[in-house]
Amino acid sequence: MAREIKAELIENAISQFRVEGDVVNYERYGNGHINDTFVVVFQKNSEQTRYILQRINNSIFKNPEQLMFNITQVTSFLKDEVKRLGGDSKREVITVINTKEGASFYQDTEENYWRMYLFIEDASCFEQVSRPEDFFQSAVAFGRFQKLLSDFDASSLYEVIPDFHNTPLRYKTFLQAVKEDKCNRAKEVQDEIMFFIKREEDMEYCRRCLEEGKLPLRVTHNDTKLNNVMIDNKTGNGLCVIDLDTVMPGLSIFDFGDSIRFGANTATEDEKDLSKVNLDLELFEEYVKGYLKGCEGSLTDTEIAMLPYGAKTMTLECGMRFLTDYIEGDVYFRIHKPEHNLDRCHTQMSLVLDMERKWNEMNEIVSKAKGGNL
C-alpha cells in the first residue's frame, strides 16, 4: 500500500527543482514498491513537459548522497557517450534535474530526500516477458549499458548496498542462520539446507575469479528485470535503462544472470507446482544474443564463457536468501502466506536443477553466439 504523503510536502519538493513553467498537476505514478513516485506536469506557454518526482526510501538506501553521486556520475558519463555516438541523450539516458541550488537532490525539513528526472516520452516498460522480442531488446539495452560504461572506473562508485552479490558471504550468513536456528525451523528443511551446502563451490567460483583477476570489476545495474528497460513505442527497440538506484561496482555476468533467473524461468517466483519450473532455452538464447549484441565486444572472453555461471550463481544466491529468511522467521522478504519463502526457495532450487541438466546446451548457445560475432 502506498504511503501517504502530505500534499504540502510534495508541492514544496516540486518547487525546489530547476524547471521552467508552472505546475499543471501531479499524481502518483507506476507500481514501484520502494520509492514514492509521482508524475508532474509543467506548462510553459502552450507546451507541457512531464517530469518524474521521487521520494527516495532512505530506510533502504541509507545514504542518499552516495546513491545520487553514483547516479549523477554514471548518467553524465552515459550522456557524453551517447552524444559522441550521435544518439538522443534525453531519451536514451535518464536526465537528472538539479535543484535551484544546483544539487542532485533536495532534503526537506522532515528528513525526506527528493529527486527529479525528465519523463521519457513515447516509450513503455513491461512487467513480464510476453514476447521474445521484448526480452531480446531488454538484453540489447543492458548490454549497451555495459558497453557504454566499459571505460568508466567502477571503483570510483560507492557500494550503496555493501556485499549485495557477495555470494560467499551470503553463504556464511546462511550457515549462521542454520546454526542459530532461532525459530526452530531448520529440522523441517534439511534437504533444502543440504542442497545449498553441496553447491558451496559453485557459489564461491565467480567471486574467486574476481579476486584472482580473471573477471574485471565493472559498473553493474544489479536489478536487470525487464521492467527496468524502456522500449521505444515506435521502433520496439530497447531505448533506455532506468532505475539506477543499485548501480555500483560488480560483475557483468551477475547482471546477465539475474535477467535469466527472472526472465527465462517458465514459472512464477513462488510456483508450488515445480513441474512448471524450467529454464526456457529459447529465451535464454534470445537474451544471450541480445546481450552480446549490445555489449559489442566489450566483454572479455572469460566473461562471455562464464555467462552460464552468472545465471546459476544468481539463482543459487536468490534461493539461498529465501531459505535463510525462512529459517530466520521471514524477517526480510515480504510474505503473503505461510511458507511463502520456502515456496520461493523451491522454485529457485528447481531452476538450478534444470540449469544443471541443460548445462551443456547453455554453454553451446553462448559459444555459438560468440562465434557469430554479435
URBELCOR-V755354 format. One record per residue. PHI is phi in whole degrees, -180 to 180 (none if undefined). PSI is psi in radians with two decimals (* if undefined). Layout:
# URBELCOR-V755354
phi=PHI psi=PSI
phi=PHI psi=PSI
This chain:
# URBELCOR-V755354
phi=none psi=2.36
phi=-64 psi=2.45
phi=-77 psi=2.42
phi=-75 psi=2.35
phi=-128 psi=2.29
phi=-62 psi=2.41
phi=-57 psi=-0.67
phi=-66 psi=-0.52
phi=-68 psi=-0.76
phi=-63 psi=-0.84
phi=-66 psi=-0.61
phi=-65 psi=-0.74
phi=-63 psi=-0.77
phi=-57 psi=-0.71
phi=-70 psi=-0.23
phi=-83 psi=-0.26
phi=-97 psi=2.67
phi=-82 psi=1.42
phi=-130 psi=2.34
phi=-86 psi=2.52
phi=108 psi=-3.06
phi=-111 psi=2.59
phi=-74 psi=2.17
phi=-88 psi=-0.88
phi=-166 psi=3.00
phi=-149 psi=2.66
phi=-157 psi=2.81
phi=-61 psi=2.64
phi=-143 psi=2.47
phi=78 psi=-3.09
phi=-129 psi=0.52
phi=-65 psi=2.59
phi=-101 psi=-0.12
phi=-107 psi=-1.08
phi=-94 psi=2.77
phi=-91 psi=2.13
phi=-119 psi=2.38
phi=-133 psi=2.59
phi=-103 psi=2.30
phi=-120 psi=2.28
phi=-105 psi=2.16
phi=-109 psi=2.61
phi=-129 psi=2.28
phi=-126 psi=2.10
phi=57 psi=-2.10
phi=-105 psi=0.12
phi=-104 psi=2.30
phi=-106 psi=2.47
phi=-132 psi=2.39
phi=-101 psi=2.56
phi=-134 psi=2.73
phi=-103 psi=2.19
phi=-111 psi=2.30
phi=-131 psi=2.43
phi=-95 psi=2.08
phi=-74 psi=2.32
phi=-79 psi=1.68
phi=-86 psi=0.14
phi=-84 psi=-0.41
phi=-97 psi=-0.86
phi=-98 psi=1.63
phi=-77 psi=-0.18
phi=-132 psi=1.40
phi=-58 psi=-0.51
phi=-62 psi=-0.79
phi=-68 psi=-0.68
phi=-57 psi=-0.87
phi=-73 psi=-0.50
phi=-60 psi=-0.85
phi=-58 psi=-0.82
phi=-65 psi=-0.76
phi=-68 psi=-0.68
phi=-64 psi=-0.78
phi=-70 psi=-0.80
phi=-67 psi=-0.62
phi=-63 psi=-0.76
phi=-64 psi=-0.79
phi=-61 psi=-0.74
phi=-62 psi=-0.73
phi=-62 psi=-0.72
phi=-67 psi=-0.76
phi=-64 psi=-0.74
phi=-62 psi=-0.73
phi=-60 psi=-0.59
phi=-90 psi=0.05
phi=84 psi=0.30
phi=-90 psi=-3.13
phi=-99 psi=1.73
phi=-69 psi=-0.35
phi=-79 psi=-0.39
phi=-105 psi=-0.48
phi=-93 psi=-0.17
phi=-140 psi=2.47
phi=-59 psi=2.36
phi=-105 psi=2.01
phi=-81 psi=2.21
phi=-95 psi=2.12
phi=-77 psi=2.81
phi=-75 psi=2.98
phi=-64 psi=-0.33
phi=-90 psi=-0.04
phi=90 psi=0.18
phi=-94 psi=2.82
phi=-87 psi=-0.09
phi=-152 psi=2.87
phi=-125 psi=2.30
phi=-109 psi=2.12
phi=-89 psi=-3.09
phi=-73 psi=-0.21
phi=-104 psi=0.36
phi=66 psi=0.43
phi=-88 psi=2.46
phi=-109 psi=2.26
phi=-123 psi=2.61
phi=-143 psi=2.85
phi=-138 psi=2.43
phi=-124 psi=2.71
phi=-72 psi=2.34
phi=-73 psi=2.33
phi=-90 psi=1.96
phi=-86 psi=2.80
phi=57 psi=0.70
phi=-149 psi=2.70
phi=-135 psi=2.76
phi=-125 psi=2.66
phi=-122 psi=2.48
phi=-80 psi=-0.60
phi=-130 psi=2.73
phi=-79 psi=1.85
phi=-106 psi=-0.40
phi=-131 psi=2.29
phi=-54 psi=-0.57
phi=-62 psi=-0.66
phi=-67 psi=-0.68
phi=-64 psi=-0.74
phi=-60 psi=-0.80
phi=-67 psi=-0.61
phi=-65 psi=-0.63
phi=-65 psi=-0.74
phi=-60 psi=-0.76
phi=-65 psi=-0.80
phi=-69 psi=-0.59
phi=-66 psi=-0.73
phi=-65 psi=-0.66
phi=-55 psi=-0.79
phi=-66 psi=-0.75
phi=-61 psi=-0.88
phi=-63 psi=-0.48
phi=-100 psi=0.20
phi=-65 psi=-0.41
phi=-100 psi=0.10
phi=-82 psi=2.41
phi=-78 psi=1.73
phi=-61 psi=-0.52
phi=-70 psi=-0.20
phi=-81 psi=-0.15
phi=-92 psi=2.67
phi=-78 psi=2.61
phi=-89 psi=1.59
phi=-66 psi=-0.51
phi=-125 psi=1.67
phi=-56 psi=2.39
phi=58 psi=0.58
phi=-57 psi=-0.83
phi=-117 psi=0.67
phi=-86 psi=1.46
phi=-60 psi=-0.73
phi=-60 psi=-0.64
phi=-69 psi=-0.68
phi=-59 psi=-0.67
phi=-65 psi=-0.71
phi=-64 psi=-0.68
phi=-63 psi=-0.71
phi=-61 psi=-0.83
phi=-63 psi=-0.66
phi=-66 psi=-0.68
phi=-64 psi=-0.71
phi=-64 psi=-0.75
phi=-65 psi=-0.78
phi=-75 psi=-0.67
phi=44 psi=0.99
phi=-60 psi=-0.53
phi=-107 psi=0.18
phi=57 psi=0.73
phi=-107 psi=-0.26
phi=-60 psi=-0.62
phi=-65 psi=-0.41
phi=-78 psi=-0.33
phi=-126 psi=0.68
phi=-63 psi=-0.68
phi=-65 psi=-0.73
phi=-65 psi=-0.74
phi=-60 psi=-0.79
phi=-66 psi=-0.55
phi=-55 psi=-0.81
phi=-78 psi=-0.64
phi=-60 psi=-0.70
phi=-66 psi=-0.33
phi=-111 psi=0.44
phi=-56 psi=-0.78
phi=-63 psi=-0.68
phi=-60 psi=-0.71
phi=-76 psi=-0.33
phi=-94 psi=-0.31
phi=-61 psi=-0.88
phi=-65 psi=-0.74
phi=-63 psi=-0.68
phi=-64 psi=-0.68
phi=-63 psi=-0.65
phi=-64 psi=-0.84
phi=-65 psi=-0.52
phi=-88 psi=0.01
phi=82 psi=0.18
phi=-81 psi=-0.41
phi=-122 psi=2.36
phi=-83 psi=2.62
phi=-79 psi=2.26
phi=-130 psi=2.94
phi=-75 psi=2.15
phi=-125 psi=2.68
phi=-83 psi=-0.76
phi=72 psi=0.21
phi=-153 psi=1.09
phi=-87 psi=0.88
phi=-80 psi=2.77
phi=-55 psi=-0.66
phi=-76 psi=0.06
phi=-103 psi=0.33
phi=-125 psi=2.26
phi=-85 psi=2.24
phi=-103 psi=2.22
phi=-62 psi=2.23
phi=-65 psi=-0.52
phi=-88 psi=-0.82
phi=-91 psi=-0.40
phi=77 psi=0.12
phi=-88 psi=2.63
phi=-62 psi=2.19
phi=-106 psi=-0.92
phi=-149 psi=2.35
phi=-85 psi=2.25
phi=-118 psi=-3.09
phi=54 psi=1.31
phi=-95 psi=0.32
phi=-61 psi=-0.54
phi=-103 psi=0.29
phi=-65 psi=2.21
phi=-169 psi=3.10
phi=-65 psi=2.46
phi=-175 psi=-2.81
phi=-110 psi=2.31
phi=-60 psi=-0.62
phi=-68 psi=-0.38
phi=-78 psi=-0.64
phi=-61 psi=-0.81
phi=-59 psi=-0.84
phi=-64 psi=-0.65
phi=-70 psi=-0.57
phi=-62 psi=-0.73
phi=-68 psi=-0.79
phi=-55 psi=-0.71
phi=-88 psi=-0.80
phi=-91 psi=-0.43
phi=-102 psi=0.16
phi=-84 psi=2.29
phi=-79 psi=-0.05
phi=-130 psi=2.94
phi=-74 psi=2.89
phi=-68 psi=-0.33
phi=-122 psi=0.49
phi=-62 psi=2.21
phi=-83 psi=-0.50
phi=-84 psi=1.66
phi=-70 psi=-0.20
phi=-68 psi=-0.30
phi=-86 psi=-0.16
phi=-91 psi=1.98
phi=-148 psi=2.75
phi=-87 psi=2.06
phi=-79 psi=1.84
phi=-66 psi=-0.51
phi=-67 psi=-0.74
phi=-69 psi=-0.64
phi=-58 psi=-0.81
phi=-64 psi=-0.72
phi=-59 psi=-0.77
phi=-70 psi=-0.72
phi=-57 psi=-0.85
phi=-61 psi=-0.80
phi=-65 psi=-0.74
phi=-65 psi=-0.80
phi=-68 psi=-0.59
phi=-63 psi=-0.81
phi=-65 psi=-0.66
phi=-70 psi=-0.45
phi=49 psi=0.85
phi=82 psi=0.12
phi=-82 psi=-0.25
phi=-86 psi=2.63
phi=-77 psi=2.84
phi=-59 psi=-0.64
phi=-67 psi=-0.74
phi=-59 psi=-0.79
phi=-64 psi=-0.81
phi=-62 psi=-0.48
phi=-96 psi=0.16
phi=-55 psi=-0.77
phi=-61 psi=-0.60
phi=-64 psi=-0.63
phi=-61 psi=-0.74
phi=-65 psi=-0.78
phi=-68 psi=-0.75
phi=-64 psi=-0.76
phi=-64 psi=-0.62
phi=-72 psi=-0.72
phi=-62 psi=-0.83
phi=-60 psi=-0.78
phi=-65 psi=-0.80
phi=-61 psi=-0.72
phi=-66 psi=-0.63
phi=-68 psi=-0.70
phi=-62 psi=-0.75
phi=-67 psi=-0.72
phi=-58 psi=-0.79
phi=-66 psi=-0.66
phi=-62 psi=-0.81
phi=-63 psi=-0.61
phi=-85 psi=-0.03
phi=101 psi=0.42
phi=60 psi=1.00
phi=-102 psi=-0.20
phi=-112 psi=-1.07
phi=-80 psi=2.39
phi=-69 psi=2.28
phi=-113 psi=2.70
phi=-120 psi=0.04
phi=-165 psi=2.80
phi=-59 psi=2.50
phi=62 psi=0.39
phi=-61 psi=-0.77
phi=-65 psi=-0.56
phi=-69 psi=-0.70
phi=-60 psi=-0.77
phi=-63 psi=-0.72
phi=-60 psi=-0.77
phi=-63 psi=-0.66
phi=-65 psi=-0.71
phi=-66 psi=-0.70
phi=-61 psi=-0.77
phi=-65 psi=-0.66
phi=-68 psi=-0.70
phi=-59 psi=-0.80
phi=-60 psi=-0.70
phi=-70 psi=-0.64
phi=-61 psi=-0.73
phi=-64 psi=-0.66
phi=-66 psi=-0.58
phi=-104 psi=0.30
phi=-57 psi=-0.81
phi=-63 psi=-0.71
phi=-66 psi=-0.69
phi=-60 psi=-0.78
phi=-68 psi=-0.63
phi=-66 psi=-0.69
phi=-62 psi=-0.81
phi=-63 psi=-0.79
phi=-62 psi=-0.73
phi=-65 psi=-0.76
phi=-65 psi=-0.70
phi=-64 psi=-0.73
phi=-65 psi=-0.40
phi=-80 psi=0.02
phi=54 psi=0.71
phi=-71 psi=*
